Amino acid sequence: MTGTSALHERPFARTFDRLVNWFGGRHDQTPHQALQRRFLLGCALIALAEAVVASIASTVSGQPLHTWMTAGFGVLIVGCLGLLRRGVAVHAVVWTAIGSVALFFFFISITTARLHPEQLPWLVLLPLGSAIATRPERQKEAAFWEKPNVVIASLLAFVDGAAIVVAHHFGWTFEAVDVVSDWAALFDFATLLAAVSAMVWLLERELRRAEHENRLLRELLPMCAWCQKIRDERGGWVPVARYMQEQGAHVTHGICPTCSEEHFSTPE
């Protein structure tokens, strides 16, 4: 069994497909829209899992402020999922989620009086999450906020990191109990590694799925049953020879035996 086919038959894949449909996936018109929705939903589930783990760890380590902030972040992610469920455009939900993540990273980083530099690398999740979820199907026709804004997300991450440093420099923090240990640093690194790895795995999986669906769509050519013209990617109807040329094929002319006999045979 091929890798793509196997993905669709695994219990995890079937469950995830049901979730995507429940969150509006049945309304997606193109593989690109499906890719955006699936990637956004997967990232939201990863964020919720990270929020649950972080809340438990903060509770165990005696950091109630961290626990409440992390729980609040989980509520924001659930709210983003609610927007997706209600049919709000994917790119709007994406920027809502990115803004929520940026705010969470800022406030969770200023809970203690001392800056922990290992917290700043978490901001790399902002451009990573926006890489696919904000990419339009046709960039020339997309509005500014629908374009692939990895640069804007990267700038937001930098500004967020700078704001964290400035807040610590001037003492604008909550000065909560500072629990610092080698094990805590290892846990923070492990959770960041798990989040990035999960997002990269999800991206690679959904890209393979989209490539498979695009290949299937390319194999189905809409052809007029009367004039035999083919509908191209722009929605226009063009002759078969022109369509083949636009796809990079070189068309040459010949004649089949049936037409040769019909048009050029010498009557007896």
N, C-alpha and C positions, 0 to 999 in steps of 0.2 A: 504494500500500500504506500502511496506517495505521501510525502510529509504534509502537504496541504490538505489532502483528503483525510489523513489521520487526525489532523487538528479538529476538523468538524465533527468527528465521531467520538471524541473523548468526552467524558461526563463534564469536565470543567468547561469545555468549549460549548457544549449544549446549554449549560447553565448560564454562561456569559451571553450567549446569543439571546436567550429569553430575557435577560436583564436589558440588553440593548433594545430589543423590541418594546419592552415595557417603558423604556425611557425615550420613546419616539423614533426608534430605528426603522420601524415599518414605513415611516413617511419619507425616508431618504430616497432621492431620485437617482443618485449616481454613486458609484463606488467611492468617489472622493468624499462625499458627504457622510457615507457610512464609516469611512476611515476616521474622519474627524470625531464623530460621535463615539465610536468605539474607543479611540485613544483617550478622549476626555473622560469617559466613564471609567476606564481602567485606571487612569491617574487619580481620579476621585476616590476609587476604592483603595488604592495604595495609600493615599493621604489619610483616609479614615483608619486604616490598619495602623499606620504610624502614630496617629493620634491616640488610639487605644493603648498601644504599647507604651508610649511616652507618659500617658496619664497614670498607668499602673506603676511605672518606674518612679515617677514623681511622688506618688502616694507612699510607696515603700520607703523612699529616701527622706520622707518628711518635708516635702516642699509643696505645701498646699496652694501657693500662688501659681506655681508651674502647673499644678493639676487643673486648677480652674481655667487658666489660659488655654491649656491644651484641649480641655473639654469644650471651651468656647470655639476654638478653631474647628473642632469636629462638627459643631452645630452649623458653622458657616459653610462647611463643605456639604453638609446635608441640605442646607438652603440652596446651594448651587445645583445640587441634584434635583431639587424641587423645581427650580427654574427650567431645567432641561426637560423634566417630565411634563411641564405645562406648555411646552412647545416654543420656548424662547430660543432665538437663533443661537447656534453653537458658539459662534465667535464672541457673542455678547456674554455667554456663560463662561467662556474661557477667560476673558479679561476680568470678570467678576471674581473668578477663582484665583487668578494671579494676584489681583489686588488683596484678596483675603490672605493669601499665603505671605505676601510682602508685609502686611500689617502684623500678622502673627509672629513672623521672624523678628520684627523690630521689637515688639513688646516682650516677647519671651527672652530676648537678649539683654534687655535693660532691667530685668527683675533683680539682678545682683549688682552690687556696687563695683565689682571688678569685672573687666571685660575678659571673656573667654574667647581667644582667637579661633578656637576650633568650631565656634558657632557660625562664623562667617561663610565657610564653604557651603553651608546649606543653601545659600542664596543662588547657587548654580542651578538649582531646580527650576527657577523662574524661566530662564531662556530655554532650558531643556524641555520644559512642559509646553512652551509656546511654539516649538519648532514645527510641529505637525498640526496642532490644533488650530492655529491661526492662518494656515496656508490656504488661499483661495483656489478654486478650480481654474479660474481664468484671471490672472493677475491684472491684465490690462483693464478688465471691466470691474474690478473690485474697488470698493470704497477704501479710503485710507486705513480705517480701523480693521478692515478685513484682510489687509495684505500681510505677508509673512513678516511679522514684527519681532524677529529674534533680536535684532539690534535694540529695539525699544525695551524689550524685556531685559536684555543685558544691562542697558542703562539704568533701568529701574532697580535691578539688583545692586548695581554699584552705588546708586544714591541711597538705597536702603542700608547698605553696609556702612557708607559714610555717616549716615544719620545715627547709626548705632555707636560708632566710634565717638562722634561729637557728644552724644548724650552721656557716654561714660566719662569723657574728658571733663565736662562741666558738672558732673554729678547729678544729672537728671535721671535718676534711677529709682527703683522701688526699694532697693537695699534689703532684699529678702535674704534668708539664710543661704549662705554660699556653701554648697556641698560639692567639694572638689576632691577627686581621687583619681588614681590611675585607672581604676575599674570604671569610673564614670566617664572618663575620656574614651576608653575602649568601647563602652556601650554607645556613646554618641557617634563614634566613627562607624560602628557596626550598623547602626540604624540608618546613617547616611548612605553607606555602601549598599545596604539592602534596598533603599528607596531608588537610588540611581540604577542599580542593576535591574530592578523590577521594571522601571520605566523603559530602559533600553531593550529589555526582553520583550515588553509589550509592543514597543515601536517596531522591532524587527518582525514580530509575529503578525502584526496588523498590516505591515507593508507587504509581506508575502501573501497575505490573504487578498489585499487590494490588487496586487499584480496578477494573481490567479483569476479574479473576477474580471479585470480589464482584458485579460487574454480571452476569456470566454465571450465578452461583449464584442471584441474585435472579430471573432469568428462568426458572429451573427450580423450580416449586412442587410439593412432594410432596403429592399428593392421594390420598385413600383411594379405591380402585376400587369400593367398595361404597356407602359413605355420602356420598361426595363432600366430606368435610371436608378441610381443609388443615392441614398441620403448620406451626406458627408457630416463631419463633426460640427460644422457651422449650421447645420439644419437645412442646407440647400440640396437640391436634387440635380445630380450631374450624370452625364453618360458614363458607362462602364469604363471606357478607355481613358477618359479624363480622370476618373477616380483612381484608377490604377497608377497613372502618372503622378498624381498628387501623393500617393503612398510610396513613391520612389521606384516603382516598377517601370521597365522599358517595354512599351507596347509595340509589337510588330504585327503586320497584317498577313494573312494567308487566306486560304479557302478550304473548307471541309469538302469531302467527297459528295455529300448530299447537295450542297449549294452548287458545286461544280457541275454536277449532272443536271440540276434544275435550270441553271442559267446559261451554261455554255455547251450543253450537249447538242450535237447536230441531229436535227429531226430526220427520221428515215423516210 
